[in-house]
Amino acid sequence: IGQVLLVGASMSELRRTAAGSFTEDEAVTLQQLLQVYNTWRKTGDETSLRRILKPMDYVLKKLPMIVVKDTAVDAVCHGAPLTVRGISKLSPKIQPKDMVVIMTLKSEAVAIAEASMSSEEMLSSSKGIAAKPIRVLMDRGVYPPAWR
């Protein structure tokens, strides 16, 4: 930037203060992780390890949510788009192209998806694609297939 502006510039530090739902306060070095891992291996005490490693739900909690009926779960697990007929409830203010998490009625993460319509459209439509999976998180066959 300094070259383009013809003023010169230098950078003394570059820090990432947040990544997704993680803050800088939660960051650990690889050395710290290795030390905690080795302690766990030697003692079997997982307290310190659990303080560092977060469950998947922790990461997904900030995403808008679409809760699906049990009959829609296996289809999404196979990569099928979620149709509005498969929705049980959802977060307000979802917009097209938003990243959302698809959850079961038991609060199990099924997939991370891109919304194809807004919350209002999902609620008012009787048919259509509500979201397309980007990354499936649940194994196939956990819920019985109802779409064949």
N, CA, C and O atoms as a GROMACS GRO file, in nm:
protein
  592
    1ILE      N    1   0.084  -0.118   0.000
    1ILE     CA    2   0.000   0.000   0.000
    1ILE      C    3   0.088   0.124   0.000
    1ILE      O    4   0.060   0.222  -0.069
    2GLY      N    5   0.196   0.118   0.080
    2GLY     CA    6   0.288   0.232   0.086
    2GLY      C    7   0.349   0.264  -0.048
    2GLY      O    8   0.366   0.381  -0.081
    3GLN      N    9   0.383   0.161  -0.127
    3GLN     CA   10   0.440   0.184  -0.260
    3GLN      C   11   0.339   0.253  -0.352
    3GLN      O   12   0.374   0.347  -0.424
    4VAL      N   13   0.216   0.207  -0.349
    4VAL     CA   14   0.113   0.264  -0.435
    4VAL      C   15   0.086   0.410  -0.398
    4VAL      O   16   0.067   0.493  -0.486
    5LEU      N   17   0.085   0.439  -0.269
    5LEU     CA   18   0.059   0.576  -0.224
    5LEU      C   19   0.184   0.664  -0.225
    5LEU      O   20   0.176   0.784  -0.198
    6LEU      N   21   0.298   0.603  -0.256
    6LEU     CA   22   0.427   0.672  -0.260
    6LEU      C   23   0.463   0.738  -0.127
    6LEU      O   24   0.521   0.847  -0.124
    7VAL      N   25   0.428   0.672  -0.017
    7VAL     CA   26   0.459   0.727   0.115
    7VAL      C   27   0.545   0.633   0.199
    7VAL      O   28   0.592   0.672   0.306
    8GLY      N   29   0.565   0.512   0.154
    8GLY     CA   30   0.638   0.414   0.233
    8GLY      C   31   0.551   0.361   0.345
    8GLY      O   32   0.460   0.429   0.392
    9ALA      N   33   0.578   0.240   0.387
    9ALA     CA   34   0.500   0.180   0.495
    9ALA      C   35   0.572   0.058   0.546
    9ALA      O   36   0.652  -0.004   0.475
   10SER      N   37   0.544   0.023   0.669
   10SER     CA   38   0.597  -0.102   0.724
   10SER      C   39   0.493  -0.159   0.820
   10SER      O   40   0.416  -0.087   0.882
   11MET      N   41   0.495  -0.291   0.831
   11MET     CA   42   0.402  -0.358   0.920
   11MET      C   43   0.484  -0.426   1.029
   11MET      O   44   0.575  -0.503   1.000
   12SER      N   45   0.450  -0.398   1.153
   12SER     CA   46   0.525  -0.458   1.263
   12SER      C   47   0.453  -0.580   1.320
   12SER      O   48   0.516  -0.665   1.383
   13GLU      N   49   0.322  -0.589   1.299
   13GLU     CA   50   0.248  -0.701   1.355
   13GLU      C   51   0.118  -0.722   1.279
   13GLU      O   52   0.053  -0.627   1.237
   14LEU      N   53   0.082  -0.848   1.262
   14LEU     CA   54  -0.046  -0.883   1.201
   14LEU      C   55  -0.110  -0.987   1.292
   14LEU      O   56  -0.055  -1.094   1.314
   15ARG      N   57  -0.227  -0.954   1.344
   15ARG     CA   58  -0.295  -1.043   1.438
   15ARG      C   59  -0.437  -1.070   1.394
   15ARG      O   60  -0.507  -0.981   1.345
   16ARG      N   61  -0.480  -1.194   1.412
   16ARG     CA   62  -0.620  -1.228   1.391
   16ARG      C   63  -0.686  -1.225   1.528
   16ARG      O   64  -0.649  -1.303   1.616
   17THR      N   65  -0.782  -1.137   1.547
   17THR     CA   66  -0.845  -1.122   1.678
   17THR      C   67  -0.970  -1.208   1.693
   17THR      O   68  -1.020  -1.226   1.804
   18ALA      N   69  -1.020  -1.261   1.582
   18ALA     CA   70  -1.135  -1.350   1.587
   18ALA      C   71  -1.139  -1.433   1.460
   18ALA      O   72  -1.092  -1.391   1.354
   19ALA      N   73  -1.195  -1.553   1.473
   19ALA     CA   74  -1.216  -1.641   1.358
   19ALA      C   75  -1.347  -1.714   1.382
   19ALA      O   76  -1.356  -1.801   1.468
   20GLY      N   77  -1.449  -1.678   1.304
   20GLY     CA   78  -1.580  -1.737   1.327
   20GLY      C   79  -1.632  -1.698   1.464
   20GLY      O   80  -1.634  -1.580   1.499
   21SER      N   81  -1.672  -1.796   1.542
   21SER     CA   82  -1.724  -1.768   1.676
   21SER      C   83  -1.616  -1.771   1.783
   21SER      O   84  -1.645  -1.757   1.901
   22PHE      N   85  -1.490  -1.790   1.742
   22PHE     CA   86  -1.379  -1.794   1.837
   22PHE      C   87  -1.316  -1.656   1.851
   22PHE      O   88  -1.296  -1.586   1.752
   23THR      N   89  -1.284  -1.618   1.975
   23THR     CA   90  -1.218  -1.490   2.000
   23THR      C   91  -1.070  -1.514   2.028
   23THR      O   92  -1.027  -1.627   2.046
   24GLU      N   93  -0.995  -1.406   2.032
   24GLU     CA   94  -0.852  -1.414   2.059
   24GLU      C   95  -0.825  -1.473   2.198
   24GLU      O   96  -0.725  -1.541   2.219
   25ASP      N   97  -0.914  -1.447   2.293
   25ASP     CA   98  -0.898  -1.500   2.429
   25ASP      C   99  -0.901  -1.653   2.432
   25ASP      O  100  -0.844  -1.714   2.523
   26GLU      N  101  -0.966  -1.714   2.335
   26GLU     CA  102  -0.977  -1.860   2.330
   26GLU      C  103  -0.865  -1.926   2.251
   26GLU      O  104  -0.857  -2.048   2.245
   27ALA      N  105  -0.780  -1.847   2.190
   27ALA     CA  106  -0.672  -1.901   2.107
   27ALA      C  107  -0.566  -1.970   2.192
   27ALA      O  108  -0.536  -1.926   2.303
   28VAL      N  109  -0.511  -2.078   2.139
   28VAL     CA  110  -0.400  -2.149   2.205
   28VAL      C  111  -0.292  -2.175   2.101
   28VAL      O  112  -0.321  -2.186   1.981
   29THR      N  113  -0.170  -2.185   2.147
   29THR     CA  114  -0.061  -2.217   2.056
   29THR      C  115  -0.057  -2.368   2.034
   29THR      O  116  -0.114  -2.444   2.112
   30LEU      N  117   0.010  -2.409   1.930
   30LEU     CA  118   0.027  -2.552   1.906
   30LEU      C  119   0.106  -2.616   2.020
   30LEU      O  120   0.082  -2.732   2.055
   31GLN      N  121   0.200  -2.542   2.076
   31GLN     CA  122   0.277  -2.594   2.189
   31GLN      C  123   0.187  -2.619   2.310
   31GLN      O  124   0.201  -2.720   2.378
   32GLN      N  125   0.095  -2.526   2.337
   32GLN     CA  126   0.001  -2.544   2.448
   32GLN      C  127  -0.089  -2.666   2.424
   32GLN      O  128  -0.114  -2.744   2.515
   33LEU      N  129  -0.137  -2.680   2.303
   33LEU     CA  130  -0.221  -2.793   2.269
   33LEU      C  131  -0.145  -2.924   2.286
   33LEU      O  132  -0.199  -3.021   2.341
   34LEU      N  133  -0.021  -2.928   2.239
   34LEU     CA  134   0.060  -3.048   2.252
   34LEU      C  135   0.084  -3.082   2.399
   34LEU      O  136   0.078  -3.199   2.438
   35GLN      N  137   0.111  -2.982   2.480
   35GLN     CA  138   0.136  -3.004   2.622
   35GLN      C  139   0.011  -3.062   2.691
   35GLN      O  140   0.021  -3.157   2.769
   36VAL      N  141  -0.104  -3.006   2.662
   36VAL     CA  142  -0.229  -3.054   2.721
   36VAL      C  143  -0.260  -3.196   2.672
   36VAL      O  144  -0.305  -3.280   2.749
   37TYR      N  145  -0.235  -3.221   2.545
   37TYR     CA  146  -0.257  -3.354   2.488
   37TYR      C  147  -0.167  -3.457   2.556
   37TYR      O  148  -0.213  -3.565   2.594
   38ASN      N  149  -0.040  -3.424   2.571
   38ASN     CA  150   0.054  -3.517   2.635
   38ASN      C  151   0.017  -3.542   2.781
   38ASN      O  152   0.030  -3.655   2.830
   39THR      N  153  -0.029  -3.439   2.850
   39THR     CA  154  -0.074  -3.457   2.989
   39THR      C  155  -0.193  -3.552   2.994
   39THR      O  156  -0.199  -3.641   3.079
   40TRP      N  157  -0.286  -3.535   2.902
   40TRP     CA  158  -0.401  -3.625   2.895
   40TRP      C  159  -0.358  -3.768   2.868
   40TRP      O  160  -0.408  -3.862   2.930
   41ARG      N  161  -0.263  -3.786   2.775
   41ARG     CA  162  -0.214  -3.921   2.743
   41ARG      C  163  -0.151  -3.988   2.865
   41ARG      O  164  -0.168  -4.109   2.886
   42LYS      N  165  -0.078  -3.911   2.944
   42LYS     CA  166  -0.007  -3.967   3.061
   42LYS      C  167  -0.100  -3.992   3.179
   42LYS      O  168  -0.090  -4.095   3.246
   43THR      N  169  -0.192  -3.898   3.205
   43THR     CA  170  -0.273  -3.905   3.327
   43THR      C  171  -0.416  -3.953   3.304
   43THR      O  172  -0.481  -4.003   3.396
   44GLY      N  173  -0.465  -3.938   3.182
   44GLY     CA  174  -0.604  -3.973   3.154
   44GLY      C  175  -0.702  -3.864   3.195
   44GLY      O  176  -0.822  -3.878   3.174
   45ASP      N  177  -0.651  -3.756   3.254
   45ASP     CA  178  -0.737  -3.644   3.296
   45ASP      C  179  -0.763  -3.554   3.176
   45ASP      O  180  -0.670  -3.493   3.122
   46GLU      N  181  -0.887  -3.547   3.135
   46GLU     CA  182  -0.921  -3.470   3.014
   46GLU      C  183  -0.974  -3.330   3.043
   46GLU      O  184  -1.022  -3.263   2.952
   47THR      N  185  -0.967  -3.284   3.167
   47THR     CA  186  -1.020  -3.153   3.205
   47THR      C  187  -0.958  -3.041   3.122
   47THR      O  188  -1.030  -2.960   3.064
   48SER      N  189  -0.826  -3.035   3.117
   48SER     CA  190  -0.758  -2.929   3.041
   48SER      C  191  -0.784  -2.941   2.892
   48SER      O  192  -0.799  -2.840   2.822
   49LEU      N  193  -0.790  -3.063   2.843
   49LEU     CA  194  -0.815  -3.086   2.701
   49LEU      C  195  -0.955  -3.037   2.663
   49LEU      O  196  -0.974  -2.977   2.557
   50ARG      N  197  -1.052  -3.061   2.748
   50ARG     CA  198  -1.190  -3.017   2.721
   50ARG      C  199  -1.205  -2.866   2.727
   50ARG      O  200  -1.295  -2.810   2.665
   51ARG      N  201  -1.117  -2.798   2.802
   51ARG     CA  202  -1.120  -2.652   2.806
   51ARG      C  203  -1.075  -2.593   2.672
   51ARG      O  204  -1.121  -2.487   2.631
   52ILE      N  205  -0.986  -2.664   2.603
   52ILE     CA  206  -0.932  -2.616   2.475
   52ILE      C  207  -1.019  -2.660   2.358
   52ILE      O  208  -1.053  -2.578   2.272
   53LEU      N  209  -1.055  -2.787   2.352
   53LEU     CA  210  -1.133  -2.840   2.241
   53LEU      C  211  -1.281  -2.812   2.264
   53LEU      O  212  -1.336  -2.845   2.368
   54LYS      N  213  -1.344  -2.751   2.166
   54LYS     CA  214  -1.484  -2.714   2.177
   54LYS      C  215  -1.570  -2.809   2.094
   54LYS      O  216  -1.526  -2.856   1.989
   55PRO      N  217  -1.691  -2.839   2.141
   55PRO     CA  218  -1.780  -2.924   2.061
   55PRO      C  219  -1.828  -2.850   1.936
   55PRO      O  220  -1.827  -2.727   1.931
   56MET      N  221  -1.870  -2.926   1.837
   56MET     CA  222  -1.914  -2.867   1.711
   56MET      C  223  -2.029  -2.768   1.732
   56MET      O  224  -2.036  -2.666   1.664
   57ASP      N  225  -2.118  -2.798   1.826
   57ASP     CA  226  -2.231  -2.709   1.852
   57ASP      C  227  -2.185  -2.570   1.894
   57ASP      O  228  -2.254  -2.471   1.865
   58TYR      N  229  -2.072  -2.560   1.960
   58TYR     CA  230  -2.018  -2.431   2.003
   58TYR      C  231  -1.988  -2.342   1.882
   58TYR      O  232  -2.015  -2.222   1.884
   59VAL      N  233  -1.934  -2.402   1.779
   59VAL     CA  234  -1.898  -2.328   1.658
   59VAL      C  235  -2.023  -2.288   1.580
   59VAL      O  236  -2.029  -2.179   1.522
   60LEU      N  237  -2.123  -2.374   1.580
   60LEU     CA  238  -2.242  -2.352   1.498
   60LEU      C  239  -2.348  -2.264   1.564
   60LEU      O  240  -2.442  -2.221   1.498
   61LYS      N  241  -2.333  -2.236   1.694
   61LYS     CA  242  -2.439  -2.167   1.768
   61LYS      C  243  -2.470  -2.026   1.718
   61LYS      O  244  -2.579  -1.975   1.741
   62LYS      N  245  -2.377  -1.963   1.650
   62LYS     CA  246  -2.399  -1.825   1.603
   62LYS      C  247  -2.464  -1.819   1.465
   62LYS      O  248  -2.506  -1.712   1.420
   63LEU      N  249  -2.474  -1.934   1.398
   63LEU     CA  250  -2.537  -1.935   1.266
   63LEU      C  251  -2.689  -1.939   1.280
   63LEU      O  252  -2.741  -1.998   1.375
   64PRO      N  253  -2.761  -1.875   1.187
   64PRO     CA  254  -2.906  -1.890   1.186
   64PRO      C  255  -2.941  -2.038   1.166
   64PRO      O  256  -2.865  -2.112   1.102
   65MET      N  257  -3.054  -2.081   1.220
   65MET     CA  258  -3.086  -2.222   1.223
   65MET      C  259  -3.216  -2.253   1.149
   65MET      O  260  -3.313  -2.178   1.155
   66ILE      N  261  -3.213  -2.367   1.078
   66ILE     CA  262  -3.335  -2.423   1.020
   66ILE      C  263  -3.350  -2.561   1.083
   66ILE      O  264  -3.264  -2.647   1.066
   67VAL      N  265  -3.460  -2.582   1.154
   67VAL     CA  266  -3.487  -2.712   1.216
   67VAL      C  267  -3.576  -2.790   1.120
   67VAL      O  268  -3.678  -2.739   1.074
   68VAL      N  269  -3.536  -2.913   1.091
   68VAL     CA  270  -3.608  -2.993   0.991
   68VAL      C  271  -3.683  -3.109   1.055
   68VAL      O  272  -3.649  -3.155   1.165
   69LYS      N  273  -3.783  -3.154   0.985
   69LYS     CA  274  -3.860  -3.272   1.027
   69LYS      C  275  -3.771  -3.395   1.011
   69LYS      O  276  -3.679  -3.397   0.930
   70ASP      N  277  -3.801  -3.498   1.089
   70ASP     CA  278  -3.724  -3.622   1.081
   70ASP      C  279  -3.725  -3.682   0.941
   70ASP      O  280  -3.629  -3.746   0.901
   71THR      N  281  -3.833  -3.662   0.868
   71THR     CA  282  -3.846  -3.718   0.734
   71THR      C  283  -3.753  -3.652   0.632
   71THR      O  284  -3.731  -3.708   0.525
   72ALA      N  285  -3.700  -3.535   0.664
   72ALA     CA  286  -3.611  -3.464   0.571
   72ALA      C  287  -3.464  -3.487   0.600
   72ALA      O  288  -3.379  -3.457   0.516
   73VAL      N  289  -3.431  -3.540   0.716
   73VAL     CA  290  -3.292  -3.548   0.760
   73VAL      C  291  -3.206  -3.633   0.666
   73VAL      O  292  -3.101  -3.587   0.622
   74ASP      N  293  -3.248  -3.756   0.635
   74ASP     CA  294  -3.163  -3.844   0.556
   74ASP      C  295  -3.141  -3.792   0.415
   74ASP      O  296  -3.034  -3.810   0.358
   75ALA      N  297  -3.242  -3.727   0.358
   75ALA     CA  298  -3.225  -3.669   0.224
   75ALA      C  299  -3.115  -3.563   0.226
   75ALA      O  300  -3.031  -3.559   0.136
   76VAL      N  301  -3.116  -3.477   0.328
   76VAL     CA  302  -3.011  -3.374   0.340
   76VAL      C  303  -2.875  -3.441   0.362
   76VAL      O  304  -2.774  -3.394   0.310
   77CYS      N  305  -2.873  -3.550   0.440
   77CYS     CA  306  -2.748  -3.623   0.463
   77CYS      C  307  -2.690  -3.680   0.334
   77CYS      O  308  -2.569  -3.702   0.324
   78HIS      N  309  -2.775  -3.704   0.236
   78HIS     CA  310  -2.730  -3.750   0.104
   78HIS      C  311  -2.699  -3.635   0.010
   78HIS      O  312  -2.666  -3.657  -0.107
   79GLY      N  313  -2.709  -3.511   0.059
   79GLY     CA  314  -2.674  -3.394  -0.022
   79GLY      C  315  -2.790  -3.328  -0.094
   79GLY      O  316  -2.769  -3.234  -0.170
   80ALA      N  317  -2.912  -3.376  -0.071
   80ALA     CA  318  -3.029  -3.318  -0.138
   80ALA      C  319  -3.059  -3.179  -0.081
   80ALA      O  320  -3.040  -3.155   0.038
   81PRO      N  321  -3.107  -3.089  -0.166
   81PRO     CA  322  -3.148  -2.957  -0.115
   81PRO      C  323  -3.266  -2.974  -0.018
   81PRO      O  324  -3.346  -3.066  -0.032
   82LEU      N  325  -3.275  -2.885   0.078
   82LEU     CA  326  -3.386  -2.885   0.173
   82LEU      C  327  -3.502  -2.808   0.112
   82LEU      O  328  -3.487  -2.692   0.074
   83THR      N  329  -3.617  -2.872   0.103
   83THR     CA  330  -3.736  -2.803   0.053
   83THR      C  331  -3.815  -2.747   0.172
   83THR      O  332  -3.797  -2.791   0.285
   84VAL      N  333  -3.901  -2.652   0.144
   84VAL     CA  334  -3.978  -2.589   0.252
   84VAL      C  335  -4.069  -2.689   0.323
   84VAL      O  336  -4.103  -2.669   0.439
   85ARG      N  337  -4.108  -2.794   0.255
   85ARG     CA  338  -4.194  -2.895   0.318
   85ARG      C  339  -4.122  -2.968   0.432
   85ARG      O  340  -4.188  -3.022   0.521
   86GLY      N  341  -3.991  -2.970   0.430
   86GLY     CA  342  -3.915  -3.039   0.533
   86GLY      C  343  -3.884  -2.955   0.656
   86GLY      O  344  -3.823  -3.004   0.750
   87ILE      N  345  -3.926  -2.829   0.656
   87ILE     CA  346  -3.891  -2.737   0.766
   87ILE      C  347  -3.995  -2.746   0.878
   87ILE      O  348  -4.115  -2.747   0.854
   88SER      N  349  -3.944  -2.753   1.000
   88SER     CA  350  -4.030  -2.752   1.118
   88SER      C  351  -4.035  -2.611   1.179
   88SER      O  352  -4.143  -2.559   1.207
   89LYS      N  353  -3.918  -2.551   1.197
   89LYS     CA  354  -3.910  -2.412   1.246
   89LYS      C  355  -3.777  -2.353   1.202
   89LYS      O  356  -3.688  -2.425   1.158
   90LEU      N  357  -3.763  -2.220   1.214
   90LEU     CA  358  -3.641  -2.156   1.167
   90LEU      C  359  -3.618  -2.023   1.237
   90LEU      O  360  -3.708  -1.965   1.298
   91SER      N  361  -3.495  -1.977   1.226
   91SER     CA  362  -3.457  -1.847   1.283
   91SER      C  363  -3.516  -1.735   1.197
   91SER      O  364  -3.530  -1.751   1.076
   92PRO      N  365  -3.549  -1.623   1.259
   92PRO     CA  366  -3.597  -1.509   1.180
   92PRO      C  367  -3.479  -1.441   1.108
   92PRO      O  368  -3.363  -1.464   1.141
   93LYS      N  369  -3.512  -1.360   1.013
   93LYS     CA  370  -3.415  -1.274   0.944
   93LYS      C  371  -3.312  -1.349   0.860
   93LYS      O  372  -3.204  -1.295   0.835
   94ILE      N  373  -3.341  -1.470   0.815
   94ILE     CA  374  -3.253  -1.540   0.720
   94ILE      C  375  -3.276  -1.477   0.584
   94ILE      O  376  -3.390  -1.452   0.544
   95GLN      N  377  -3.168  -1.452   0.512
   95GLN     CA  378  -3.175  -1.394   0.378
   95GLN      C  379  -3.113  -1.492   0.279
   95GLN      O  380  -3.030  -1.574   0.317
   96PRO      N  381  -3.152  -1.484   0.150
   96PRO     CA  382  -3.088  -1.569   0.050
   96PRO      C  383  -2.936  -1.550   0.053
   96PRO      O  384  -2.887  -1.439   0.070
   97LYS      N  385  -2.865  -1.658   0.036
   97LYS     CA  386  -2.718  -1.664   0.035
   97LYS      C  387  -2.657  -1.668   0.176
   97LYS      O  388  -2.536  -1.686   0.190
   98ASP      N  389  -2.740  -1.652   0.282
   98ASP     CA  390  -2.688  -1.663   0.418
   98ASP      C  391  -2.644  -1.806   0.445
   98ASP      O  392  -2.704  -1.902   0.396
   99MET      N  393  -2.539  -1.820   0.524
   99MET     CA  394  -2.497  -1.952   0.569
   99MET      C  395  -2.582  -1.987   0.691
   99MET      O  396  -2.594  -1.907   0.784
  100VAL      N  397  -2.642  -2.106   0.689
  100VAL     CA  398  -2.729  -2.151   0.799
  100VAL      C  399  -2.687  -2.291   0.842
  100VAL      O  400  -2.618  -2.362   0.769
  101VAL      N  401  -2.729  -2.329   0.962
  101VAL     CA  402  -2.708  -2.466   1.007
  101VAL      C  403  -2.843  -2.537   1.006
  101VAL      O  404  -2.942  -2.484   1.056
  102ILE      N  405  -2.846  -2.656   0.949
  102ILE     CA  406  -2.967  -2.738   0.948
  102ILE      C  407  -2.958  -2.832   1.067
  102ILE      O  408  -2.860  -2.907   1.082
  103MET      N  409  -3.060  -2.829   1.152
  103MET     CA  410  -3.062  -2.908   1.276
  103MET      C  411  -3.184  -3.000   1.279
  103MET      O  412  -3.285  -2.974   1.214
  104THR      N  413  -3.172  -3.109   1.355
  104THR     CA  414  -3.286  -3.198   1.376
  104THR      C  415  -3.372  -3.143   1.489
  104THR      O  416  -3.335  -3.046   1.555
  105LEU      N  417  -3.486  -3.204   1.511
  105LEU     CA  418  -3.574  -3.166   1.622
  105LEU      C  419  -3.508  -3.194   1.757
  105LEU      O  420  -3.548  -3.138   1.858
  106LYS      N  421  -3.406  -3.281   1.757
  106LYS     CA  422  -3.331  -3.313   1.880
  106LYS      C  423  -3.207  -3.226   1.895
  106LYS      O  424  -3.121  -3.256   1.978
  107SER      N  425  -3.195  -3.122   1.816
  107SER     CA  426  -3.081  -3.029   1.817
  107SER      C  427  -2.950  -3.093   1.774
  107SER      O  428  -2.843  -3.058   1.825
  108GLU      N  429  -2.957  -3.186   1.680
  108GLU     CA  430  -2.837  -3.247   1.622
  108GLU      C  431  -2.805  -3.174   1.492
  108GLU      O  432  -2.895  -3.148   1.411
  109ALA      N  433  -2.679  -3.140   1.471
  109ALA     CA  434  -2.638  -3.071   1.348
  109ALA      C  435  -2.640  -3.169   1.231
  109ALA      O  436  -2.580  -3.276   1.238
  110VAL      N  437  -2.709  -3.133   1.125
  110VAL     CA  438  -2.718  -3.216   1.005
  110VAL      C  439  -2.624  -3.165   0.897
  110VAL      O  440  -2.548  -3.243   0.838
  111ALA      N  441  -2.627  -3.034   0.872
  111ALA     CA  442  -2.546  -2.978   0.763
  111ALA      C  443  -2.533  -2.827   0.779
  111ALA      O  444  -2.611  -2.762   0.848
  112ILE      N  445  -2.432  -2.775   0.714
  112ILE     CA  446  -2.419  -2.630   0.695
  112ILE      C  447  -2.467  -2.607   0.552
  112ILE      O  448  -2.427  -2.677   0.460
  113ALA      N  449  -2.553  -2.508   0.536
  113ALA     CA  450  -2.616  -2.487   0.405
  113ALA      C  451  -2.621  -2.340   0.370
  113ALA      O  452  -2.601  -2.252   0.454
  114GLU      N  453  -2.649  -2.314   0.242
  114GLU     CA  454  -2.671  -2.177   0.195
  114GLU      C  455  -2.820  -2.159   0.171
  114GLU      O  456  -2.882  -2.235   0.097
  115ALA      N  457  -2.877  -2.058   0.234
  115ALA     CA  458  -3.020  -2.031   0.218
  115ALA      C  459  -3.050  -1.990   0.075
  115ALA      O  460  -2.976  -1.912   0.014
  116SER      N  461  -3.158  -2.042   0.022
  116SER     CA  462  -3.202  -2.006  -0.114
  116SER      C  463  -3.315  -1.905  -0.112
  116SER      O  464  -3.347  -1.843  -0.214
  117MET      N  465  -3.376  -1.888   0.004
  117MET     CA  466  -3.484  -1.789   0.019
  117MET      C  467  -3.480  -1.730   0.159
  117MET      O  468  -3.408  -1.780   0.246
  118SER      N  469  -3.555  -1.625   0.180
  118SER     CA  470  -3.559  -1.559   0.311
  118SER      C  471  -3.648  -1.638   0.408
  118SER      O  472  -3.724  -1.726   0.366
  119SER      N  473  -3.638  -1.606   0.536
  119SER     CA  474  -3.724  -1.669   0.637
  119SER      C  475  -3.871  -1.651   0.602
  119SER      O  476  -3.951  -1.744   0.610
  120GLU      N  477  -3.906  -1.530   0.562
  120GLU     CA  478  -4.045  -1.499   0.528
  120GLU      C  479  -4.093  -1.585   0.411
  120GLU      O  480  -4.205  -1.636   0.413
  121GLU      N  481  -4.008  -1.599   0.309
  121GLU     CA  482  -4.044  -1.682   0.194
  121GLU      C  483  -4.059  -1.828   0.234
  121GLU      O  484  -4.150  -1.897   0.187
  122MET      N  485  -3.969  -1.876   0.320
  122MET     CA  486  -3.977  -2.016   0.365
  122MET      C  487  -4.109  -2.041   0.438
  122MET      O  488  -4.172  -2.145   0.419
  123LEU      N  489  -4.150  -1.946   0.521
  123LEU     CA  490  -4.272  -1.962   0.599
  123LEU      C  491  -4.399  -1.950   0.513
  123LEU      O  492  -4.499  -2.016   0.542
  124SER      N  493  -4.394  -1.868   0.410
  124SER     CA  494  -4.514  -1.844   0.329
  124SER      C  495  -4.526  -1.936   0.208
  124SER      O  496  -4.634  -1.945   0.149
  125SER      N  497  -4.418  -2.003   0.169
  125SER     CA  498  -4.421  -2.089   0.050
  125SER      C  499  -4.469  -2.229   0.086
  125SER      O  500  -4.445  -2.279   0.196
  126SER      N  501  -4.536  -2.292  -0.010
  126SER     CA  502  -4.578  -2.431   0.010
  126SER      C  503  -4.485  -2.528  -0.064
  126SER      O  504  -4.491  -2.649  -0.042
  127LYS      N  505  -4.400  -2.474  -0.150
  127LYS     CA  506  -4.302  -2.558  -0.218
  127LYS      C  507  -4.181  -2.473  -0.257
  127LYS      O  508  -4.186  -2.350  -0.255
  128GLY      N  509  -4.073  -2.540  -0.291
  128GLY     CA  510  -3.951  -2.472  -0.331
  128GLY      C  511  -3.833  -2.512  -0.245
  128GLY      O  512  -3.848  -2.573  -0.139
  129ILE      N  513  -3.714  -2.477  -0.294
  129ILE     CA  514  -3.591  -2.510  -0.224
  129ILE      C  515  -3.558  -2.399  -0.125
  129ILE      O  516  -3.546  -2.283  -0.163
  130ALA      N  517  -3.545  -2.437   0.001
  130ALA     CA  518  -3.517  -2.340   0.107
  130ALA      C  519  -3.367  -2.320   0.126
  130ALA      O  520  -3.322  -2.208   0.150
  131ALA      N  521  -3.290  -2.429   0.116
  131ALA     CA  522  -3.145  -2.422   0.138
  131ALA      C  523  -3.075  -2.538   0.069
  131ALA      O  524  -3.132  -2.645   0.051
  132LYS      N  525  -2.950  -2.512   0.030
  132LYS     CA  526  -2.869  -2.615  -0.035
  132LYS      C  527  -2.749  -2.647   0.054
  132LYS      O  528  -2.675  -2.556   0.092
  133PRO      N  529  -2.728  -2.775   0.086
  133PRO     CA  530  -2.616  -2.811   0.173
  133PRO      C  531  -2.481  -2.775   0.112
  133PRO      O  532  -2.456  -2.796  -0.007
  134ILE      N  533  -2.395  -2.719   0.195
  134ILE     CA  534  -2.256  -2.691   0.156
  134ILE      C  535  -2.167  -2.801   0.212
  134ILE      O  536  -2.077  -2.851   0.144
  135ARG      N  537  -2.193  -2.838   0.338
  135ARG     CA  538  -2.115  -2.942   0.406
  135ARG      C  539  -2.210  -3.024   0.493
  135ARG      O  540  -2.272  -2.971   0.585
  136VAL      N  541  -2.219  -3.154   0.465
  136VAL     CA  542  -2.302  -3.243   0.545
  136VAL      C  543  -2.220  -3.288   0.666
  136VAL      O  544  -2.106  -3.330   0.652
  137LEU      N  545  -2.280  -3.278   0.785
  137LEU     CA  546  -2.211  -3.310   0.910
  137LEU      C  547  -2.255  -3.444   0.969
  137LEU      O  548  -2.179  -3.507   1.042
  138MET      N  549  -2.375  -3.486   0.939
  138MET     CA  550  -2.430  -3.610   0.996
  138MET      C  551  -2.410  -3.725   0.898
  138MET      O  552  -2.421  -3.707   0.777
  139ASP      N  553  -2.382  -3.843   0.951
  139ASP     CA  554  -2.368  -3.962   0.868
  139ASP      C  555  -2.502  -4.001   0.806
  139ASP      O  556  -2.608  -3.978   0.864
  140ARG      N  557  -2.495  -4.059   0.688
  140ARG     CA  558  -2.615  -4.111   0.624
  140ARG      C  559  -2.669  -4.228   0.706
  140ARG      O  560  -2.593  -4.301   0.768
  141GLY      N  561  -2.800  -4.244   0.704
  141GLY     CA  562  -2.862  -4.359   0.770
  141GLY      C  563  -2.888  -4.344   0.918
  141GLY      O  564  -2.945  -4.434   0.979
  142VAL      N  565  -2.849  -4.232   0.978
  142VAL     CA  566  -2.879  -4.210   1.120
  142VAL      C  567  -3.031  -4.199   1.138
  142VAL      O  568  -3.086  -4.251   1.235
  143TYR      N  569  -3.096  -4.132   1.045
  143TYR     CA  570  -3.242  -4.124   1.041
  143TYR      C  571  -3.289  -4.208   0.923
  143TYR      O  572  -3.221  -4.214   0.821
  144PRO      N  573  -3.404  -4.272   0.935
  144PRO     CA  574  -3.452  -4.357   0.825
  144PRO      C  575  -3.486  -4.275   0.701
  144PRO      O  576  -3.536  -4.163   0.713
  145PRO      N  577  -3.459  -4.330   0.583
  145PRO     CA  578  -3.493  -4.257   0.460
  145PRO      C  579  -3.644  -4.253   0.441
  145PRO      O  580  -3.712  -4.355   0.451
  146ALA      N  581  -3.695  -4.135   0.415
  146ALA     CA  582  -3.838  -4.118   0.390
  146ALA      C  583  -3.861  -4.060   0.252
  146ALA      O  584  -3.974  -4.027   0.216
  147TRP      N  585  -3.756  -4.047   0.175
  147TRP     CA  586  -3.763  -3.976   0.047
  147TRP      C  587  -3.752  -4.069  -0.073
  147TRP      O  588  -3.756  -4.021  -0.186
  148ARG      N  589  -3.740  -4.198  -0.053
  148ARG     CA  590  -3.722  -4.288  -0.168
  148ARG      C  591  -3.852  -4.331  -0.227
  148ARG      O  592  -3.854  -4.406  -0.324
   0.00000   0.00000   0.00000
